[in-house]
Amino acid sequence: KVDNNKIVAGALVIVYDHHKRDLNSKLMDVQHDYHDLILSTQHVHLAHELCLETIAIKGKALELQSLSDKIIALKGIKHGKLVLTDI
């Protein structure tokens, strides 16, 4: 377990249905709310309806977990996994 106040880096990987109503807008809203933690985002089209995003992040572990929880909880997210590492 990582100390919640420790600065860590990692990646959030999500797979989602881009046809889900308002999902892209909600994803952008959450990412803008946490813009100071996001280093980069890579977007890949897996199939006609499925997208994969890898979001590189850095910040306090608790804040990264909060960001990840909010994104993974969005309706239309089919899979989400957060990976963190000490730096």
C-alpha positions in Angstrom: 0.0 0.0 0.0 1.2 3.5 -0.9 1.2 6.4 1.6 -1.8 8.6 0.5 0.3 11.8 0.7 3.3 10.4 -1.1 4.0 11.7 -4.6 3.7 8.8 -7.1 3.4 8.3 -10.8 1.4 5.9 -12.8 -1.2 5.2 -15.4 -4.9 4.8 -15.6 -6.0 2.5 -18.4 -9.6 2.5 -19.5 -11.7 0.8 -22.2 -15.0 2.4 -23.0 -17.9 2.6 -25.4 -17.6 5.9 -27.2 -21.2 5.7 -28.3 -22.4 6.0 -24.7 -24.3 9.2 -24.5 -22.4 12.1 -22.9 -19.5 9.9 -21.9 -16.8 11.8 -23.9 -18.0 15.0 -22.4 -18.0 13.6 -18.8 -14.5 12.1 -19.3 -13.2 15.5 -20.5 -14.9 17.3 -17.5 -13.2 15.0 -15.0 -9.8 15.2 -16.7 -10.1 19.0 -16.8 -10.9 19.0 -13.1 -7.7 17.1 -12.4 -5.5 18.7 -15.1 -2.7 19.3 -12.7 -2.3 15.6 -12.2 -2.4 14.5 -15.8 0.8 14.3 -17.8 -0.6 12.9 -21.1 -3.4 10.9 -22.6 -3.1 8.4 -25.4 -6.3 7.4 -27.2 -6.6 4.3 -29.3 -9.6 3.0 -31.4 -10.0 -0.7 -30.7 -13.2 -1.3 -32.6 -16.1 0.7 -34.1 -17.5 1.3 -30.6 -14.6 0.7 -28.3 -11.8 3.0 -27.3 -8.8 2.5 -25.1 -7.2 5.4 -23.2 -4.0 5.4 -21.2 -3.7 8.4 -18.9 -0.2 9.1 -17.5 -0.5 10.7 -14.1 1.7 12.1 -11.3 0.7 13.5 -7.9 -0.3 12.5 -4.4 -1.5 8.9 -4.3 -4.8 9.8 -2.7 -5.6 12.4 -5.4 -4.7 9.9 -8.2 -6.9 7.3 -6.7 -9.8 9.9 -6.5 -9.3 10.8 -10.2 -9.2 7.1 -11.2 -12.3 6.3 -9.1 -14.3 9.1 -10.7 -13.4 8.1 -14.2 -13.9 4.3 -13.7 -17.3 5.0 -12.2 -18.6 6.8 -15.3 -21.4 5.0 -17.1 -20.0 3.4 -20.3 -16.5 2.6 -18.9 -16.2 -1.1 -19.5 -12.8 -1.6 -17.8 -10.5 0.5 -15.7 -7.2 -0.2 -14.0 -4.9 2.1 -12.0 -1.2 1.3 -11.7 1.0 3.4 -9.4 4.7 3.4 -8.6 6.9 5.2 -6.1 9.2 7.8 -7.6 
